[in-house]
Amino acid sequence: MMAKKAPIPVNVEIGKNYYWCSCGKSTKQPFCDGSHKKINASPIQWTPEKSGTLYFCNCKTSLNPVLCDGSHHNL
Protein backbone atom coordinates (compact mmCIF):
# COMPACT_ATOMS: atom_id res chain seq x y z
CA MET A 1 0.00 0.00 0.00
CA MET A 2 1.34 3.42 -0.94
CA ALA A 3 1.22 6.14 1.73
CA LYS A 4 2.05 9.01 -0.65
CA LYS A 5 3.73 9.50 -4.02
CA ALA A 6 6.60 11.64 -2.70
CA PRO A 7 9.53 11.14 -0.32
CA ILE A 8 9.56 12.55 3.21
CA PRO A 9 12.58 14.57 4.37
CA VAL A 10 13.74 13.53 7.85
CA ASN A 11 16.59 14.90 9.94
CA VAL A 12 18.25 11.72 11.23
CA GLU A 13 20.82 11.18 13.98
CA ILE A 14 23.82 8.89 13.58
CA GLY A 15 23.45 5.64 15.53
CA LYS A 16 19.73 6.10 16.30
CA ASN A 17 17.40 3.25 15.27
CA TYR A 18 14.49 4.16 13.00
CA TYR A 19 11.63 1.81 12.12
CA TRP A 20 10.40 2.45 8.59
CA CYS A 21 6.80 1.54 7.80
CA SER A 22 6.84 -1.04 5.02
CA CYS A 23 3.07 -1.57 4.83
CA GLY A 24 1.96 2.02 4.13
CA LYS A 25 -0.75 1.98 6.80
CA SER A 26 1.06 3.93 9.55
CA THR A 27 -0.34 7.32 10.53
CA LYS A 28 3.21 8.38 11.48
CA GLN A 29 4.76 8.06 7.99
CA PRO A 30 7.43 7.26 7.13
CA PHE A 31 7.76 5.47 10.45
CA CYS A 32 5.92 2.54 12.00
CA ASP A 33 3.02 3.03 14.41
CA GLY A 34 2.15 -0.68 14.76
CA SER A 35 -0.57 -0.70 12.08
CA HIS A 36 1.20 -3.62 10.37
CA LYS A 37 -0.04 -5.90 13.14
CA LYS A 38 -3.42 -6.01 11.35
CA ILE A 39 -1.78 -7.44 8.20
CA ASN A 40 1.20 -9.67 7.39
CA ALA A 41 3.98 -7.04 7.34
CA SER A 42 6.85 -5.83 9.50
CA PRO A 43 8.70 -2.54 9.83
CA ILE A 44 12.31 -2.31 8.71
CA GLN A 45 14.86 -1.25 11.31
CA TRP A 46 17.42 1.18 9.92
CA THR A 47 20.36 2.98 11.56
CA PRO A 48 22.04 5.88 9.74
CA GLU A 49 25.81 6.05 9.43
CA LYS A 50 25.77 9.86 9.52
CA SER A 51 23.47 12.61 10.74
CA GLY A 52 21.62 14.95 8.39
CA THR A 53 18.51 15.23 6.25
CA LEU A 54 17.63 12.16 4.21
CA TYR A 55 14.59 11.43 2.06
CA PHE A 56 12.59 8.41 3.18
CA CYS A 57 10.51 6.42 0.71
CA ASN A 58 6.80 6.99 1.18
CA CYS A 59 5.49 5.15 -1.90
CA LYS A 60 6.84 1.82 -0.56
CA THR A 61 8.24 0.80 -3.99
CA SER A 62 11.88 1.87 -3.59
CA LEU A 63 14.43 -0.73 -4.62
CA ASN A 64 16.47 0.64 -1.69
CA PRO A 65 13.84 0.25 1.07
CA VAL A 66 13.79 2.99 3.64
CA LEU A 67 15.35 5.68 1.43
CA CYS A 68 13.79 7.13 -1.72
CA ASP A 69 15.34 6.04 -5.03
CA GLY A 70 12.87 7.90 -7.26
CA SER A 71 10.68 4.86 -7.93
CA HIS A 72 7.57 6.98 -7.25
CA HIS A 73 8.16 8.70 -10.63
CA ASN A 74 7.20 5.42 -12.35
CA LEU A 75 3.86 5.03 -10.55
Residue frames relative to the residue before (quaternion, step in Angstrom):
aa qw qx qy qz dx dy dz
M 1.0000 0.0000 0.0000 0.0000 0.00 0.00 0.00
M 0.3424 -0.7403 0.5476 0.1866 3.56 -0.90 0.94
A 0.3467 -0.7234 0.5570 0.2150 3.59 -0.93 0.88
K 0.7618 -0.1813 0.1735 0.5973 3.57 0.93 -0.97
K 0.4605 -0.7120 0.4700 0.2452 3.57 -1.12 0.65
A 0.6661 0.4115 -0.3209 0.5328 3.58 0.97 0.90
P 0.5165 -0.6415 0.4597 0.3323 3.60 -1.08 0.63
I 0.3337 -0.7172 0.5763 0.2053 3.54 -1.32 0.36
P 0.3237 -0.7423 0.5471 0.2118 3.61 -0.69 1.03
V 0.0058 -0.7912 0.6103 -0.0394 3.57 -0.92 0.96
N 0.3239 -0.7085 0.5926 0.2048 3.56 -0.97 0.88
V 0.0933 -0.8322 0.5466 0.0040 3.59 -0.34 1.26
E 0.3229 -0.7295 0.5752 0.1809 3.54 -1.29 0.51
I 0.5379 -0.6309 0.4560 0.3236 3.56 -0.91 0.93
G 0.8364 0.2326 -0.1841 0.4610 3.56 -1.03 0.87
K 0.5813 0.5677 -0.3862 0.4367 3.62 1.22 -0.17
N 0.3845 -0.7145 0.5344 0.2369 3.60 -1.00 0.80
Y 0.0952 -0.7612 0.6407 0.0307 3.54 -1.02 0.94
Y 0.2114 -0.7742 0.5870 0.1069 3.57 -1.07 0.75
W 0.2114 -0.8193 0.5298 0.0584 3.52 -0.17 1.42
C 0.4312 -0.6859 0.5304 0.2494 3.55 -0.93 0.98
S 0.1667 -0.8041 0.5653 0.0772 3.57 -0.69 1.08
C 0.6636 0.5341 -0.3028 0.4275 3.59 1.22 -0.35
G 0.4374 -0.7205 0.4409 0.3083 3.60 1.19 -0.43
K 0.6072 0.6007 -0.3426 0.3914 3.60 1.22 -0.06
S 0.4919 0.6850 -0.4227 0.3319 3.61 1.22 -0.30
T 0.3651 -0.7084 0.5592 0.2285 3.57 -1.11 0.71
K 0.6685 0.4570 -0.2860 0.5123 3.59 1.33 -0.02
Q 0.0662 0.8473 -0.5229 0.0659 3.60 1.05 0.76
P 0.5847 -0.1756 -0.7912 -0.0366 1.56 -1.99 1.48
F 0.5711 0.6325 -0.3577 0.3820 3.57 1.27 0.16
C 0.6203 -0.5843 0.4084 0.3272 3.52 -1.30 0.53
D 0.1002 -0.7742 0.6211 0.0691 3.56 -1.14 0.74
G 0.6387 -0.5447 0.3145 0.4433 3.59 1.31 0.22
S 0.4201 0.7306 -0.4534 0.2902 3.62 1.25 -0.02
H 0.5697 0.6215 -0.3723 0.3882 3.59 1.17 -0.54
K 0.5357 0.6488 -0.4009 0.3625 3.59 1.19 -0.42
K 0.6284 0.5380 -0.3255 0.4580 3.60 1.24 -0.44
I 0.7570 0.2414 -0.1449 0.5897 3.59 1.27 -0.36
N 0.5855 -0.5778 0.4304 0.3715 3.59 -1.27 0.05
A 0.4439 0.6461 -0.4973 0.3717 3.58 0.24 1.33
S 0.1596 -0.7691 0.6103 0.1024 3.54 -1.31 0.29
P 0.4912 -0.6338 0.4906 0.3411 3.59 -1.10 0.57
I 0.3668 -0.7001 0.5635 0.2404 3.55 -1.27 0.35
Q 0.3171 -0.7373 0.5680 0.1821 3.56 -0.76 1.10
W 0.0218 0.7939 -0.6043 0.0638 3.55 -0.92 0.95
T 0.0948 -0.7884 0.6073 0.0229 3.58 -0.99 0.90
P 0.3456 -0.7695 0.4951 0.2080 3.61 -0.51 1.13
E 0.4203 -0.7045 0.5240 0.2292 3.53 -1.20 0.68
K 0.7748 0.1046 -0.1071 0.6143 3.57 1.31 -0.07
S 0.4913 -0.6482 0.4975 0.3017 3.56 -1.22 0.49
G 0.4382 0.6815 -0.5184 0.2734 3.56 -1.21 0.50
T 0.6180 -0.5341 0.4206 0.3950 3.54 -1.31 -0.11
L 0.0009 -0.7757 0.6298 -0.0395 3.54 -0.84 1.08
Y 0.3919 -0.7190 0.5296 0.2214 3.55 -1.22 0.53
F 0.2256 -0.7987 0.5519 0.0812 3.53 -0.50 1.29
C 0.5194 -0.6352 0.4824 0.3067 3.54 -1.08 0.85
N 0.1091 -0.7976 0.5920 0.0385 3.55 -0.94 0.93
C 0.6188 0.5424 -0.3477 0.4495 3.60 1.27 -0.20
K 0.3552 -0.7822 0.4335 0.2723 3.56 1.39 -0.27
T 0.6093 0.5509 -0.3669 0.4366 3.62 1.16 0.50
S 0.3632 0.7532 -0.4807 0.2641 3.60 1.27 0.08
L 0.4102 -0.6888 0.5385 0.2594 3.56 -1.05 0.75
N 0.6769 0.3505 -0.2408 0.6008 3.56 1.40 -0.09
P 0.1975 -0.8381 0.4883 0.1416 3.60 0.58 1.14
V 0.7052 0.3482 -0.3989 0.4715 3.46 -1.16 0.93
L 0.8111 0.1856 -0.0996 0.5456 3.61 0.59 -1.07
C 0.5539 -0.6224 0.4557 0.3133 3.54 -1.17 0.74
D 0.0944 -0.7839 0.6111 0.0564 3.57 -1.04 0.83
G 0.6255 -0.5675 0.3233 0.4268 3.58 1.29 0.28
S 0.3726 0.7603 -0.4686 0.2521 3.60 1.25 0.06
H 0.5740 0.6123 -0.3747 0.3939 3.60 1.12 -0.59
H 0.5757 0.5936 -0.3797 0.4148 3.62 1.18 -0.42
N 0.6883 0.4770 -0.2666 0.4771 3.60 1.21 -0.47
L 0.5614 0.6228 -0.3835 0.3870 3.60 1.25 -0.01
